[in-house]
Amino acid sequence: MTERPSPTRSLALLVASTVFMAFGQGHWPSGIMLIIGVALAARFFRVTRGAIAGPLFVVAHVVVWEWAYAGMVPLPAAARLGMEAGTGLVLAAVLLVHTWASRRLTSPVSTLVLPLGWVVYDFASARLSPGGTWGSVAYTFADDLVLAQLASLVGWTGITFMAVWVGAVIEWARANRAAGARARRALTVVALVVGTCLAYGAARSGGARHGDPIAVACVVPPNSFDDETLDDLWAYTRGVERPPASVARAVARINASFDEHFALVDRAAADGVELVVWPEANPVLTDAEEPALLDRARATAARHGIHLGMGMSVFRPTSGEPTLNRFVVVDPEGRIVIDFLKATRPPGAGHVKGDGVLPKIETTLGRLSAAICFDLDFPHLLGQAGAAGVDVFLAPANDWRAVRDTHARMARLRAVEQGFALVRPTKDGTTLITDATGRTVAALALDDNRTGLVFADLDPQRRGTLYAVIGDAFAWGCIIAFICLCALAARSKETS
């Protein structure tokens, strides 16, 4: 149905959609707000000429991101705004296709075009964009454990599909309210599908625990860089020539940082924990101090009979080679059983990229694997852990205040998708420990170089997921279905 556009009405719809979308994701994750925002955006495109709707929506999308994701995108302003405009342009194209198809496919089947197209965008972004799944509307629902369990079946794109589909059906029913029974049937079908998903989620998230708990501790030590030796340590780790006294102060600070880390490990081990993990890229050191750190880690793990996981940022000033963002796990016998390099590189980072092969080891705690911080924003990378049947996943991270809640939410969804327990010690962010359904076992938010310890009795028993078996089959199916529906619409006549 084509409606005569009204400039005032169009502008009101656009403003309303912008407000609802801005308060439905990122810093403000509200599922109701997001769904209403999607419905209003679809309505805006229905009553507005495409040549006008598209550019205005791109501007609105930039506004939404500047508000909802403020402080989260570590890019210069020009690059950030360009990225936001680019993603807005893609979503505008999806909404234009949806509007075009809805004028040719008069049945409720047309409501599928928008969620299918949105999944295509989400999936392509995850595979092709350097930001991975950042900005996906699926994360709005990650803290709703019942609805989040849909990800255990088909991954995060299933949540994206469901949220956008509900918004599309609401808008279609509003536009076709004169059809009466047909509009009511469409809403009934959506209600039944959503109800089924919620029933499944309630059953899965409320299931009985099966494994014997293991005692876990995340320790968050002070930053290696302190105010007194900041310049010394910066110059030393980067090979800048400085007086011997400056070098001595830098080395002394690195050794003091080691003491701070292992003092917290000793405190945690004294409480009888079996696994201690500290965050990403801390301590900061050079390859000259690396052997001493590893020797001390082996001795500490063996002395306490624990598994010890350590993030570290290893500079190589002598050779001038890029930094190593490294995560090492030492077992109770003092052996290094995991030595992993971060597989992805966030904007602005300059470390060496690892080969992307996740480690999988058998231990007395269960089958372990690991990745580092930003790696978890790429679901296909974490699929290795699900396919290998990993029980406990170690994910050291290093965040900042603006991203701490959103990034922890994103990590939680990986646990749901792959069915593993998650241990995520985080510097300047939210340390998070969850079971295999994503339920929080322990959490602690720390900012501004604050330190702390988090203890938990964690059920290490994995919960098998369909997504770990089929991978992104649902997303690929959405791509095929989107193409088929567009082809069907192209063969149909436009209605007036």
ZIDAFEN-V102151 format. One record per residue. N is the residue number from 1. RES is the residue in three letters. OMEGA is omega in degrees with one decimal (999 if undefined). Layout:
((N | RES | OMEGA) (N | RES | OMEGA))
This chain:
((1 | MET | 179.2) (2 | THR | -179.8) (3 | GLU | 179.2) (4 | ARG | -177.7) (5 | PRO | 174.3) (6 | SER | -178.0) (7 | PRO | -179.3) (8 | THR | -179.6) (9 | ARG | 179.3) (10 | SER | -179.4) (11 | LEU | 179.2) (12 | ALA | 178.9) (13 | LEU | -179.6) (14 | LEU | 179.9) (15 | VAL | 180.0) (16 | ALA | 178.8) (17 | SER | 179.7) (18 | THR | -179.5) (19 | VAL | -177.7) (20 | PHE | 178.9) (21 | MET | -178.8) (22 | ALA | 178.6) (23 | PHE | -179.6) (24 | GLY | -177.5) (25 | GLN | 177.5) (26 | GLY | 179.6) (27 | HIS | -171.8) (28 | TRP | -173.9) (29 | PRO | 176.3) (30 | SER | -178.5) (31 | GLY | 179.9) (32 | ILE | 179.1) (33 | MET | -179.0) (34 | LEU | -177.7) (35 | ILE | 177.7) (36 | ILE | 177.9) (37 | GLY | 177.2) (38 | VAL | 179.9) (39 | ALA | 179.8) (40 | LEU | 177.1) (41 | ALA | 178.1) (42 | ALA | 178.3) (43 | ARG | 178.5) (44 | PHE | 179.6) (45 | PHE | -179.4) (46 | ARG | -173.7) (47 | VAL | -176.9) (48 | THR | 177.4) (49 | ARG | -175.2) (50 | GLY | -178.1) (51 | ALA | 177.3) (52 | ILE | -175.7) (53 | ALA | -176.2) (54 | GLY | -179.4) (55 | PRO | 179.7) (56 | LEU | 179.0) (57 | PHE | 178.4) (58 | VAL | 178.0) (59 | VAL | 179.7) (60 | ALA | 179.8) (61 | HIS | 176.8) (62 | VAL | 178.8) (63 | VAL | 179.3) (64 | VAL | -177.4) (65 | TRP | 179.8) (66 | GLU | 179.0) (67 | TRP | -172.5) (68 | ALA | -177.0) (69 | TYR | -178.8) (70 | ALA | 178.1) (71 | GLY | -175.3) (72 | MET | -173.7) (73 | VAL | -175.6) (74 | PRO | 179.5) (75 | LEU | 171.5) (76 | PRO | -173.7) (77 | ALA | -177.4) (78 | ALA | 179.3) (79 | ALA | -179.4) (80 | ARG | 179.9) (81 | LEU | 176.8) (82 | GLY | 177.2) (83 | MET | -179.5) (84 | GLU | 178.1) (85 | ALA | 179.3) (86 | GLY | 178.2) (87 | THR | 176.2) (88 | GLY | 178.6) (89 | LEU | 179.0) (90 | VAL | 179.7) (91 | LEU | 175.2) (92 | ALA | 177.5) (93 | ALA | 177.9) (94 | VAL | 179.8) (95 | LEU | 176.7) (96 | LEU | 177.1) (97 | VAL | 178.1) (98 | HIS | -179.8) (99 | THR | 177.5) (100 | TRP | -178.6) (101 | ALA | -177.8) (102 | SER | 176.8) (103 | ARG | 179.7) (104 | ARG | 177.4) (105 | LEU | -172.0) (106 | THR | 179.4) (107 | SER | 176.9) (108 | PRO | 177.0) (109 | VAL | -178.9) (110 | SER | 179.5) (111 | THR | -179.3) (112 | LEU | -175.2) (113 | VAL | -177.4) (114 | LEU | 178.8) (115 | PRO | 177.4) (116 | LEU | 179.1) (117 | GLY | 179.6) (118 | TRP | 176.5) (119 | VAL | 176.9) (120 | VAL | 178.0) (121 | TYR | -178.7) (122 | ASP | -176.7) (123 | PHE | 177.9) (124 | ALA | 178.4) (125 | SER | -179.3) (126 | ALA | -176.3) (127 | ARG | -170.5) (128 | LEU | -176.1) (129 | SER | 175.9) (130 | PRO | 178.4) (131 | GLY | 178.4) (132 | GLY | -175.7) (133 | THR | 177.3) (134 | TRP | 179.1) (135 | GLY | 178.4) (136 | SER | 179.8) (137 | VAL | 179.1) (138 | ALA | -174.8) (139 | TYR | 173.7) (140 | THR | -173.4) (141 | PHE | -173.0) (142 | ALA | -179.9) (143 | ASP | 173.0) (144 | ASP | -170.5) (145 | LEU | -179.6) (146 | VAL | -179.9) (147 | LEU | -177.9) (148 | ALA | -178.8) (149 | GLN | 174.3) (150 | LEU | 179.3) (151 | ALA | 178.1) (152 | SER | 178.6) (153 | LEU | -172.0) (154 | VAL | 178.3) (155 | GLY | -175.8) (156 | TRP | -179.0) (157 | THR | 176.3) (158 | GLY | 177.9) (159 | ILE | 175.8) (160 | THR | -179.6) (161 | PHE | -174.9) (162 | MET | -177.7) (163 | ALA | -177.7) (164 | VAL | 179.3) (165 | TRP | 178.4) (166 | VAL | 177.5) (167 | GLY | -179.6) (168 | ALA | -179.9) (169 | VAL | 176.9) (170 | ILE | 179.9) (171 | GLU | -179.7) (172 | TRP | 179.4) (173 | ALA | 176.9) (174 | ARG | -178.6) (175 | ALA | -176.8) (176 | ASN | -176.4) (177 | ARG | 178.3) (178 | ALA | 179.9) (179 | ALA | 173.8) (180 | GLY | -173.5) (181 | ALA | -178.1) (182 | ARG | 177.8) (183 | ALA | 179.1) (184 | ARG | 178.6) (185 | ARG | 179.6) (186 | ALA | 178.7) (187 | LEU | 179.1) (188 | THR | 179.0) (189 | VAL | 178.9) (190 | VAL | -179.5) (191 | ALA | 179.1) (192 | LEU | 179.7) (193 | VAL | 179.1) (194 | VAL | 178.5) (195 | GLY | 177.8) (196 | THR | 178.3) (197 | CYS | 179.6) (198 | LEU | 178.3) (199 | ALA | 176.9) (200 | TYR | -178.8) (201 | GLY | 178.9) (202 | ALA | -179.6) (203 | ALA | -177.1) (204 | ARG | -177.0) (205 | SER | -179.2) (206 | GLY | -178.5) (207 | GLY | -179.8) (208 | ALA | 175.7) (209 | ARG | -172.4) (210 | HIS | -171.7) (211 | GLY | 170.9) (212 | ASP | -175.6) (213 | PRO | 173.9) (214 | ILE | -179.3) (215 | ALA | -174.4) (216 | VAL | 173.7) (217 | ALA | 169.5) (218 | CYS | 179.1) (219 | VAL | -179.7) (220 | VAL | -177.3) (221 | PRO | 174.8) (222 | PRO | 177.0) (223 | ASN | 177.8) (224 | SER | 179.0) (225 | PHE | 173.9) (226 | ASP | -173.6) (227 | ASP | -173.8) (228 | GLU | -174.3) (229 | THR | -176.2) (230 | LEU | -178.1) (231 | ASP | -179.6) (232 | ASP | -175.7) (233 | LEU | 178.0) (234 | TRP | -178.6) (235 | ALA | -176.8) (236 | TYR | -176.3) (237 | THR | -178.6) (238 | ARG | 175.0) (239 | GLY | 177.4) (240 | VAL | -177.0) (241 | GLU | 179.6) (242 | ARG | 178.6) (243 | PRO | -179.9) (244 | PRO | -179.6) (245 | ALA | 178.2) (246 | SER | 178.4) (247 | VAL | -179.6) (248 | ALA | 178.8) (249 | ARG | 179.7) (250 | ALA | 179.8) (251 | VAL | 178.5) (252 | ALA | 179.3) (253 | ARG | 177.7) (254 | ILE | 179.1) (255 | ASN | 177.0) (256 | ALA | 177.3) (257 | SER | 174.6) (258 | PHE | -179.4) (259 | ASP | -179.6) (260 | GLU | 179.1) (261 | HIS | -174.2) (262 | PHE | 174.1) (263 | ALA | 177.4) (264 | LEU | 175.9) (265 | VAL | 179.0) (266 | ASP | 178.6) (267 | ARG | 180.0) (268 | ALA | -178.7) (269 | ALA | 179.4) (270 | ALA | 177.8) (271 | ASP | 172.9) (272 | GLY | 179.3) (273 | VAL | -179.4) (274 | GLU | -177.7) (275 | LEU | 175.5) (276 | VAL | -178.9) (277 | VAL | 173.3) (278 | TRP | -167.1) (279 | PRO | 178.8) (280 | GLU | 167.1) (281 | ALA | 178.0) (282 | ASN | 12.1) (283 | PRO | 170.9) (284 | VAL | -177.8) (285 | LEU | 173.4) (286 | THR | 179.7) (287 | ASP | 176.9) (288 | ALA | -179.6) (289 | GLU | -174.7) (290 | GLU | 179.7) (291 | PRO | -179.9) (292 | ALA | 178.1) (293 | LEU | -178.2) (294 | LEU | 177.0) (295 | ASP | 179.7) (296 | ARG | 178.3) (297 | ALA | 178.6) (298 | ARG | -178.5) (299 | ALA | -178.7) (300 | THR | 179.8) (301 | ALA | -179.7) (302 | ALA | -178.3) (303 | ARG | -177.7) (304 | HIS | -177.5) (305 | GLY | -177.0) (306 | ILE | 164.3) (307 | HIS | -177.1) (308 | LEU | 178.7) (309 | GLY | -171.9) (310 | MET | 167.5) (311 | GLY | 177.5) (312 | MET | 175.4) (313 | SER | -172.7) (314 | VAL | 176.0) (315 | PHE | -178.2) (316 | ARG | -173.5) (317 | PRO | -177.4) (318 | THR | -178.3) (319 | SER | -177.7) (320 | GLY | 179.2) (321 | GLU | -178.7) (322 | PRO | -179.6) (323 | THR | 173.2) (324 | LEU | 172.9) (325 | ASN | -162.8) (326 | ARG | 173.3) (327 | PHE | -175.3) (328 | VAL | 173.8) (329 | VAL | 177.6) (330 | VAL | -178.2) (331 | ASP | -176.5) (332 | PRO | 176.5) (333 | GLU | 177.9) (334 | GLY | -179.6) (335 | ARG | 173.0) (336 | ILE | -176.3) (337 | VAL | 173.1) (338 | ILE | 174.5) (339 | ASP | -167.4) (340 | PHE | 173.5) (341 | LEU | -179.5) (342 | LYS | -171.0) (343 | ALA | -178.4) (344 | THR | -178.5) (345 | ARG | 178.4) (346 | PRO | 177.6) (347 | PRO | 178.2) (348 | GLY | -179.6) (349 | ALA | -177.8) (350 | GLY | -177.7) (351 | HIS | 175.3) (352 | VAL | 175.4) (353 | LYS | 176.7) (354 | GLY | -176.5) (355 | ASP | 177.1) (356 | GLY | 177.1) (357 | VAL | -177.8) (358 | LEU | 178.5) (359 | PRO | 174.6) (360 | LYS | -178.5) (361 | ILE | 175.4) (362 | GLU | 179.9) (363 | THR | 175.4) (364 | THR | 178.9) (365 | LEU | -173.3) (366 | GLY | 179.0) (367 | ARG | -176.2) (368 | LEU | 169.3) (369 | SER | -176.2) (370 | ALA | 168.1) (371 | ALA | -171.2) (372 | ILE | 166.1) (373 | CYS | -174.5) (374 | PHE | 178.0) (375 | ASP | -175.2) (376 | LEU | 178.8) (377 | ASP | -179.0) (378 | PHE | -173.1) (379 | PRO | -178.4) (380 | HIS | 175.7) (381 | LEU | -179.5) (382 | LEU | 177.5) (383 | GLY | 176.6) (384 | GLN | -178.3) (385 | ALA | 178.0) (386 | GLY | 180.0) (387 | ALA | -179.1) (388 | ALA | 178.9) (389 | GLY | -178.9) (390 | VAL | 179.3) (391 | ASP | -175.7) (392 | VAL | -177.4) (393 | PHE | -179.0) (394 | LEU | -173.2) (395 | ALA | 178.2) (396 | PRO | -175.3) (397 | ALA | 177.7) (398 | ASN | -173.6) (399 | ASP | 171.2) (400 | TRP | -168.9) (401 | ARG | -173.1) (402 | ALA | -174.5) (403 | VAL | -165.6) (404 | ARG | -176.7) (405 | ASP | -179.2) (406 | THR | -177.1) (407 | HIS | 175.6) (408 | ALA | 178.0) (409 | ARG | 179.6) (410 | MET | 179.3) (411 | ALA | 178.9) (412 | ARG | -177.8) (413 | LEU | 175.3) (414 | ARG | 177.7) (415 | ALA | 178.7) (416 | VAL | -177.1) (417 | GLU | -171.2) (418 | GLN | 174.9) (419 | GLY | 177.0) (420 | PHE | 170.3) (421 | ALA | -173.5) (422 | LEU | 174.5) (423 | VAL | -170.7) (424 | ARG | 174.8) (425 | PRO | -170.9) (426 | THR | 173.7) (427 | LYS | 179.4) (428 | ASP | 179.8) (429 | GLY | -177.4) (430 | THR | 171.0) (431 | THR | -171.5) (432 | LEU | 173.3) (433 | ILE | -179.2) (434 | THR | 171.4) (435 | ASP | -173.0) (436 | ALA | 174.7) (437 | THR | -179.1) (438 | GLY | -179.9) (439 | ARG | 179.7) (440 | THR | 173.8) (441 | VAL | 176.5) (442 | ALA | 178.7) (443 | ALA | 178.3) (444 | LEU | 178.0) (445 | ALA | -179.4) (446 | LEU | 178.6) (447 | ASP | 169.0) (448 | ASP | 174.1) (449 | ASN | 174.6) (450 | ARG | -177.1) (451 | THR | 178.8) (452 | GLY | 175.8) (453 | LEU | 177.5) (454 | VAL | 179.7) (455 | PHE | 177.8) (456 | ALA | 166.9) (457 | ASP | -168.5) (458 | LEU | 172.6) (459 | ASP | -175.9) (460 | PRO | -175.1) (461 | GLN | 177.9) (462 | ARG | 174.6) (463 | ARG | -176.8) (464 | GLY | 179.7) (465 | THR | 175.5) (466 | LEU | -178.4) (467 | TYR | 178.8) (468 | ALA | -179.6) (469 | VAL | -173.4) (470 | ILE | -179.8) (471 | GLY | -174.9) (472 | ASP | 179.0) (473 | ALA | 179.8) (474 | PHE | -179.8) (475 | ALA | 177.6) (476 | TRP | 176.9) (477 | GLY | 177.7) (478 | CYS | 178.0) (479 | ILE | 179.5) (480 | ILE | -179.3) (481 | ALA | 178.6) (482 | PHE | 179.1) (483 | ILE | -178.9) (484 | CYS | 179.3) (485 | LEU | 176.6) (486 | CYS | 177.2) (487 | ALA | 178.3) (488 | LEU | 178.9) (489 | ALA | -179.3) (490 | ALA | -179.7) (491 | ARG | -178.4) (492 | SER | 179.4) (493 | LYS | 178.1) (494 | GLU | 179.4) (495 | THR | -179.6) (496 | SER | 999))
